[in-house]
Amino acid sequence: MELTDILYEKKEGIAKITMNRPRVYNAFRAQTVQELIWAFRDAWDDNEIGVVVLTGAGDKAFCTGGDQSDRGAGGYSGKPGGLTGGMGLEMETLHYVMRNIPKPVIAAVNGYAIGGGHVLQVICDLTIASDKAIFGQAGPRVGSFDAGYGSAYLARIVGEKKAREIWYLCLKYSAEEALQMGLVNKVVPHEQLMEAVEDWCRQILEKSPTALKMLKYSFNADSENISGINKMALGSLAMYYDTNEALEGKNAFIEKRAPDFRKFRS
């Protein structure tokens, strides 16, 4: 596959996937999601690979979610229908391969992890964050939501009260705050991020691949019901994107103004 939106490299048992759209803070479009799916599947099929690293290009962002400039009425510019949930992004497939690849996935969060980008790091098995990283959700502010893994699984990680705070208020949290709430595993100085990630990768590669695979399956089994919730959530999101309420959030973001959702409460 010709890659335009990500960088993909494999070396000494490690597959590194880098979201490479720094001009838009590594926000994803349909092409980005397709390339991410391809890379995770390639790492899945390569028996020489024992661990996968997901990160973002540049010093500013891990990923800031869906590229709002690529979103219109009904969703994004990708093909609707099928596993895209009808919204032009194959998020269900991406979430599936990240959850089910039988190898640990480490998020190396080098900057902003916001919205759908935040959901991606939540789904990863482990997260190491730069001390400059910023975390948060933005959906209700831009006319979007993730009522699947981004909320239900998030609540398992940080607790119901904190997860509701993250979604209802759309606040931003520092790396240290994320560590305190259990959202990430470790925080390191920014310039030491990849060194710390590679150290954990080497430690993982020393372990039994079959044992790691079965442990991941076991961890996933306890929250497997969220898979069904995720399908319903993405289906409802596709329908929501076709409403004036959702478009108000998107348009406000593009126009750099505060959204006016009050009219939708009448």
HUGI-V863221 format. One line per field, one symbol per residue. psi: psi as a letter, one per 30 degrees, with the letter a starting at -180 (. if undefined). burial: b if it has 9 or more other C-alpha atoms within 8 Angstrom, else e. A space follows every 10 residues. Layout:
psi->???
burial->???
//
This chain:
psi->kkkfflkkkk khfkkkkjki hffhhgkkae eeeeeeeeee eeeefjffkf kkkkalkafe kdkgakjffg kakfblflkl abffggggkh eeeeeeeeef khkkkkkjjf bkjkbfeeee feflelkkkl ffkklllfef fghlljgcef eeeeeeefle eeeeeeeefh lkkleeeeee ggflekklke fgeeeeeeee eeeefflkee eeeeeeeeee efgfffeeee eeeeeeeeee fgleeefeee eeeeghlklj fefgf.
burial->eeeebbbbeb eebbbbbbbb bbeebbbbbb bbbbbbbbbb bebbeeeebb bbbbbbbeeb bbbbbbbeeb bbebbbbbbb bebbbbbbbb bbbbbebbbe bbbbbbbbbb bbbbbbbbbb bbbbbbbbbb bbbbbbbbbb bbbbebbbbb bbbbbeebbe ebbbbbbeeb eebbbeebbe ebbbbebbbb ebbeebbeee beebbeeebe ebbbebbeeb eebeebbebb bbbbbebbbb bbbebbbbbb ebbbeeeebe beeeee
//
